[in-house]
Amino acid sequence: MASWSRASRAPSRCSAPKTGKPRIAKLKGAARVIGSAGSDDKAKLLVEEYGFDAAFNYKNGPVAEQLAQAAPDGIDVFFDNVGGEHLEAAIGALKLHARIVLSGMVSQYNDEKVVGPRNLWNLSVTRSRMQAFMVTEEMDLQPEFVREAGGWILAGKLHHRETVVNGLENTLDAFLALMRGENVGKMVVRL
């Protein structure tokens, strides 16, 4: 599922399934979490099952316009694993002293035209920060995350979905389906 949190006041230093981040943001005190997905059904799933306050289908129109509708007062934190048009839209919607966490750039993994961001100047205007992270550099936080997330899972506050493909011989097809957004939740290949 191509989903990402858009607005929260929660600490952004965590690693979890994409649909887990908004739930974690809410559990950590976020006032509002917004996301996008590549279909109306997935956007609906983000709200109804994963706890997003709002979600939109980024294929239904310009991301900046849809984000402005969902977050008319702007955003405080943007967790980005998409890049391109999505990153540009978020930069344009930043509140003062906002934070952007770069986790990936899935929009640039394929042979598609790379778009944006063309508005980096807004980081200066809003005095905001943008920082990339690699989960391998945050391994010291893993015991704390496992303890905290484990409690949420046991309490039924955190859950996820998986798309399971059977057989090692289907690994390439599973990967390509993942890149096309055909999965719901994590893509798993069962050996």
C-alpha positions as CSV (number, residue, x, y, z in Angstrom):
1,M,0.0,0.0,0.0
2,A,1.4,3.4,-1.0
3,S,0.5,5.4,2.1
4,W,2.3,8.0,4.3
5,S,1.5,10.2,7.1
6,R,1.1,13.9,6.4
7,A,0.5,15.9,9.5
8,S,1.3,15.1,13.1
9,R,3.0,16.6,16.1
10,A,4.4,13.2,17.2
11,P,8.1,12.4,17.3
12,S,9.1,11.0,13.9
13,R,11.9,8.7,14.9
14,C,10.3,5.3,14.5
15,S,10.2,2.4,12.1
16,A,6.9,0.5,11.5
17,P,4.8,-0.7,8.6
18,K,3.6,2.2,6.5
19,T,0.1,1.9,7.8
20,G,1.5,1.7,11.4
21,K,3.1,5.1,11.3
22,P,-0.1,7.1,11.6
23,R,-1.4,4.9,14.4
24,I,1.9,5.4,16.2
25,A,1.8,9.1,15.5
26,K,-1.7,9.2,17.1
27,L,-0.5,7.0,20.1
28,K,2.4,9.5,20.6
29,G,0.0,12.5,20.6
30,A,-0.5,13.6,17.0
31,A,-3.6,15.8,16.7
32,R,-4.3,14.8,13.1
33,V,-2.8,12.3,10.5
34,I,-3.4,12.6,6.8
35,G,-2.4,10.1,4.1
36,S,-2.6,9.3,0.4
37,A,-2.9,6.1,-1.6
38,G,-3.1,5.1,-5.2
39,S,-6.8,4.2,-5.3
40,D,-10.1,5.3,-3.7
41,D,-10.4,1.9,-2.0
42,K,-6.9,2.2,-0.4
43,A,-7.6,5.8,0.7
44,K,-10.8,4.6,2.4
45,L,-8.9,1.7,4.0
46,L,-6.4,4.3,5.5
47,V,-9.2,6.1,7.3
48,E,-11.5,3.2,8.2
49,E,-8.9,0.6,9.2
50,Y,-5.6,2.4,10.0
51,G,-6.8,5.4,11.8
52,F,-5.9,8.2,9.4
53,D,-8.1,11.3,10.0
54,A,-8.2,12.0,6.3
55,A,-6.8,10.4,3.1
56,F,-7.0,11.0,-0.6
57,N,-6.3,9.2,-3.9
58,Y,-3.2,11.0,-5.3
59,K,-4.3,9.9,-8.8
60,N,-7.5,12.0,-8.5
61,G,-5.8,15.3,-9.0
62,P,-2.8,17.5,-8.1
63,V,-1.4,16.3,-4.7
64,A,-0.8,19.9,-3.5
65,E,-4.5,20.7,-4.0
66,Q,-5.7,17.6,-2.3
67,L,-3.3,18.1,0.6
68,A,-4.5,21.7,1.0
69,Q,-8.0,20.5,1.3
70,A,-7.1,17.8,3.9
71,A,-4.8,20.2,5.8
72,P,-6.0,23.8,5.3
73,D,-3.9,25.0,8.2
74,G,-0.7,23.3,7.0
75,I,1.4,20.5,8.4
76,D,3.8,20.1,11.2
77,V,5.5,16.8,10.4
78,F,5.8,15.0,7.0
79,F,7.0,11.4,6.9
80,D,8.0,10.9,3.3
81,N,8.6,7.6,1.5
82,V,7.2,8.8,-1.8
83,G,9.2,11.9,-2.9
84,G,8.4,13.9,-6.1
85,E,5.1,15.6,-6.3
86,H,4.2,14.5,-2.8
87,L,7.4,16.0,-1.2
88,E,6.8,19.2,-3.2
89,A,3.2,19.4,-1.9
90,A,4.3,18.9,1.7
91,I,7.1,21.5,1.4
92,G,4.4,23.9,0.2
93,A,2.1,23.2,3.1
94,L,4.7,23.5,5.9
95,K,3.9,25.4,9.1
96,L,6.6,27.3,10.9
97,H,9.3,25.1,12.3
98,A,7.9,21.9,10.7
99,R,9.9,18.7,10.2
100,I,10.3,16.5,7.2
101,V,11.6,13.0,7.6
102,L,12.9,11.3,4.4
103,S,12.5,7.6,4.4
104,G,12.3,6.8,0.7
105,M,11.5,8.0,-2.7
106,V,9.3,5.4,-4.3
107,S,8.1,7.8,-7.0
108,Q,11.7,7.8,-8.3
109,Y,12.4,4.1,-8.3
110,N,10.8,3.4,-11.6
111,D,11.6,4.7,-15.1
112,E,9.2,7.6,-14.7
113,K,10.0,11.3,-15.0
114,V,11.3,12.6,-11.7
115,V,9.2,15.6,-10.5
116,G,10.1,18.2,-7.9
117,P,10.6,19.5,-5.4
118,R,10.9,22.9,-6.9
119,N,10.1,24.9,-3.8
120,L,12.9,24.1,-1.4
121,W,13.0,27.8,-0.6
122,N,9.9,27.2,1.6
123,L,12.1,25.4,4.1
124,S,13.9,28.7,4.8
125,V,10.7,30.7,4.8
126,T,9.1,28.4,7.4
127,R,12.4,27.7,9.2
128,S,11.7,24.0,8.8
129,R,14.0,21.0,8.9
130,M,14.4,18.1,6.5
131,Q,16.4,15.1,7.4
132,A,16.8,11.6,6.0
133,F,17.2,8.5,8.1
134,M,18.2,4.9,7.7
135,V,16.7,2.4,10.0
136,T,20.1,0.7,10.3
137,E,21.4,3.9,12.0
138,E,18.6,3.7,14.6
139,M,19.2,0.1,15.8
140,D,19.9,1.4,19.3
141,L,16.2,2.3,19.5
142,Q,15.0,-1.2,18.5
143,P,14.5,-2.6,22.0
144,E,12.5,0.4,23.0
145,F,10.4,0.2,19.8
146,V,9.8,-3.5,20.2
147,R,8.7,-3.1,23.8
148,E,6.4,-0.2,23.0
149,A,5.0,-1.5,19.8
150,G,4.6,-5.0,21.2
151,G,2.4,-3.5,23.9
152,W,0.3,-1.7,21.4
153,I,-0.1,-4.9,19.3
154,L,-1.1,-6.9,22.3
155,A,-3.6,-4.2,23.3
156,G,-5.1,-4.3,19.7
157,K,-4.0,-0.6,19.1
158,L,-1.6,-1.4,16.3
159,H,-2.2,-3.9,13.4
160,H,-1.3,-4.4,9.8
161,R,-2.2,-6.3,6.6
162,E,-0.1,-8.4,4.4
163,T,-0.3,-9.5,0.8
164,V,1.2,-13.0,0.6
165,V,2.6,-14.6,-2.5
166,N,3.5,-18.2,-2.4
167,G,6.8,-19.6,-3.7
168,L,10.3,-18.3,-4.2
169,E,9.8,-18.6,-7.9
170,N,7.2,-15.8,-7.7
171,T,9.6,-13.3,-5.9
172,L,10.1,-11.1,-9.0
173,D,6.3,-11.0,-9.7
174,A,5.7,-10.0,-6.1
175,F,8.3,-7.3,-6.3
176,L,6.9,-5.9,-9.5
177,A,3.4,-6.0,-8.0
178,L,4.7,-4.1,-5.0
179,M,6.2,-1.4,-7.3
180,R,2.9,-1.0,-9.1
181,G,1.0,-0.7,-5.8
182,E,-1.0,-3.9,-6.3
183,N,-0.5,-5.0,-2.7
184,V,-2.4,-4.1,0.4
185,G,-0.1,-3.8,3.4
186,K,3.3,-5.5,3.4
187,M,4.2,-7.7,0.4
188,V,5.4,-11.1,1.8
189,V,6.8,-14.0,-0.2
190,R,6.1,-17.3,1.5
191,L,8.8,-19.9,0.8
